[in-house]
């Protein structure tokens, strides 16, 4: 296989090149859906794909495909990731999966020629939900579940309508009378981990077998605002005191339950938020994730029951809004085993693991046999200009992807 140092350099250089499209003055990358920077990035990728002797095309909504044509053009193995970023994000998230896919197709074409079935890399239009209140626009259109009505009346933070931005970029809606693609036989996404497991354990490649389910809540506690000096402690209905006890119990319960459950209280507000007023209202969010649906449901039911008990104890009112309820998504066992075998055969340092973050793979998995590959992230940092992966680890991920695509695309 290609020299590791050479592959590491080429991968890192291409990521730096792509990061120029949307380079942010604050040091990161801002390449939001349908912006000028996004259009320039997609067009630059199209030129690169064509320069490697691959066929390039856009779909209706702006996802870019590069194809190494197979003898059987009715079957396609797909790889890739999303081209959009968060505002002032890193240069690896999403972009690495696209660069790795192009480099993998380049290698396969040079060394093995025409595959049995098509092998295709995709630079998906959008995944992050950073510009508009909608996410996975690229992958949801590929699998045929995106709906026109979901985006027809949404705007970005500057008031620009989604449809106007899409049309200005030169794209439009897909024909919803046509079904999803029927040629897709597998999807493999390679991605930076966005966590610290691989780095901590000094492992180069993670083979993902599950994407966690998520439940997200907004909790509002209503007590009674009152004078901080004249209201005795026993007479208070202190919303922050009640909320703080709830938060303590939630996190304690999560720590007792242990991995792979994770619980985060990421946002807290107190009202009226004045130094000499007993707070009459507290608002906080909860994010709970687990790889097992039943365990996720059981924990969140136990959590809400405990919060209700605390609410009654403090004689405050509580409302809980569960605004996200996403089931865990298992990866395809056959594809996972195939990738694991390739890692063993090529002597790669790998481990089986789950993904604690959402990815395009969770959209593909219910309809296409899907698996993911991770490479380490320095200190687990992501969605941040400091996002970084060592070039040698980037190269190991590309090697693992080459092996997987060879098995899926060249074997009868």
Secondary structure, 3 states (H helix, E strand, C coil): CCCHHHHHHHHHHHHHHHHCCCECCCCCECCCCCCHHHHHHHHHHHHHHHHCCCEEEECCCCCEEEEECCCEEEEEEEEEEECCCCCCECCCCCHHHHHHHHHHHHHHHHHHCCCCEEEEEEEECCCCCCCCCCCCHHHHHHCCCCCHHHHCCCECCCCCEHHHHHHHCCCCCCCCCCCCCCCEEEEEEEEECCCCHHHHHCCCEEEEEEECEEEEEEEEEECCCEECCCCCHHHCCCHHHHHHHHHHHHHHHHHHHCCCCEEECCCEEEECCCCCEECCEEEEEEEEEECCHHHHHHHHHHHHHHHHHHHHHCCCEEEEEEEEEECCEECCHHHHHHHHHHHHHCCCCEEEEEECCCCCHHHHCCCCCEEEEEECCHHHCCCCCCCCCCHHHHHHHHHHHHHHHHHHHHCC
